[in-house]
Amino acid sequence: MERLVPTRSARANHLEGNILSGRVAEFQDHLLGLGYAARTIRVNVEAARHFAHWLERSAIELTGIDDEVIQQFSSHRCMWTYNRWHGALAPRYIDRVCRFVRFLGQSRLTRKGACQAALPVDGRVRQFQDWLRTHRGSAERTILGQGEIAARLVTALGPNPADYHASAIRQLITDESGKYSRAYLAKIASVLRSYLRFLSARGECRPWLDQAVPTFAEWRLSALPRYLATTDVERVVGSCDLSKPQGVRDRAILLLLARLGLRAGDICAMRLDDIDWTDGTLRVRGKGRRETRLPFPQDAGDALLEYLQNYRPRVPSDRVFLRLSAPHRPWVCSCAVSLIVDRALVRAGIENAPSRGANLLRHSAATTMLRSGASMDAVGSILRHRSPNTTAHYAKVDVLMLSQIAQPWLGGESC
């Protein structure tokens, strides 16, 4: 026998007289203001009504909403919806409910942190993250990732830093070596060294324990930089469809990457007040929160101005680049910029690119500047390198110049 689900009007009538009826209406206006499509608003509001009705039937106060309550709602049985998955409400349906809960949390009606990612439970790890934020100037994404790794390492080493010793630290890295790749192991070792230095500075563990963390063999600057030829870069930039808002935005991003050698994180963090149209300069906040003023190339400035005047969503955000689909908000991850580069490579028909991310255009910009006669110091200033050795890495791609200083083989014919 087919299970009957209440009609939409019948489901709406369940909310009559509910204490959250006004909040659901405000939630609907909130989604409308963010620019969601009509169908998206409808399914989110229906999920919010369902949750509000269930809260009233279950006699749960707003201040009692937490992740456990969300789990109870997910597994309860009713005839409200077909959105079920393995006996529980579908994850996408629960995502809509969590969006409503977060909206209530903004009004301080629910318990703080409901439907949010849990922070590391160890207090020292939270203090370590604050130290990274305050004294190291690390980005929030870096702080979150290093905190997660540190929390796992603390579980393995034990809760008392005074008991840490060199053999236990080396054994920890040895145990981790069978689980992860070599690159990720190097990252784990780096986080562990930082965490041990943090504890040592606070006097909570033996000094110099960070020296006990094993190192991994690495030959810096041993490989050639990955770059595109100038003609291929222009094909990538020209692949954008300027008849669409996304094409105008992507072209502005690609030009900033290709002309100024910006990083993907620089694009995501760029704010409206960073642009000085009078002087034609752009303020860039690089690694370690160091600020630099870079000159605007004419084509990149024109493309950015076109995007800002005609295609950027009109929302109360000071970030330059926003999502064009609702909700119109800044990107939370720099991988979105790398995805723009990858799609442009596909449109341009470049299949043999040495890499597919945003750094490809950064390396290409450095290589082009050096081949055009720019000095190493000038290139290092544009790319904001701390060490001249990093800039010297790009000199290896100038084969013509290297051939002029190459010495003949002393042993006769080469093998």
Number of C-alpha atoms within 10 A of each C-alpha: 3 4 7 10 13 12 11 10 8 11 17 16 12 15 18 11 9 16 12 20 18 12 18 23 13 14 21 19 12 14 21 16 13 16 17 17 13 10 9 14 18 14 13 23 21 21 22 27 25 19 22 24 21 16 18 15 9 10 9 13 11 18 13 13 20 17 15 12 13 17 13 10 19 20 14 11 12 9 9 16 17 12 13 15 12 7 11 16 19 15 13 12 19 22 14 20 25 21 16 25 25 20 19 21 19 11 9 12 16 19 17 15 15 21 21 12 7 8 14 17 9 14 11 19 21 18 13 20 25 16 16 21 16 10 10 14 15 18 15 13 12 13 19 16 12 23 25 16 17 25 18 13 19 17 10 12 16 11 12 10 17 13 12 17 14 15 10 15 22 14 14 16 19 13 11 15 15 10 10 12 10 12 9 13 19 19 13 20 22 16 19 22 19 16 24 24 19 19 20 18 12 9 12 15 19 18 13 12 18 21 13 14 21 16 12 11 7 8 7 9 14 9 9 11 18 18 23 23 12 14 8 17 22 15 17 26 20 17 18 21 14 13 8 10 15 18 20 21 25 25 25 24 25 28 24 24 26 26 21 22 24 25 22 21 21 19 21 21 19 19 18 14 12 17 19 14 12 6 9 14 17 21 18 22 19 18 17 12 12 10 12 15 15 17 14 19 14 11 13 20 20 13 19 22 15 15 23 18 9 11 16 21 23 10 14 8 14 14 18 20 26 19 15 16 13 16 17 20 17 17 17 12 12 17 15 17 22 20 14 20 26 20 17 24 22 14 16 18 14 15 10 9 16 11 13 20 20 26 20 24 29 24 20 23 25 27 26 21 17 18 15 9 8 13 12 17 13 13 23 18 15 19 22 20 15 11 9 13 13 14 22 14 17 24 18 15 16 13 9 9 12 12 9 8 8 8 8 8 8 7 7 7 7 6 4
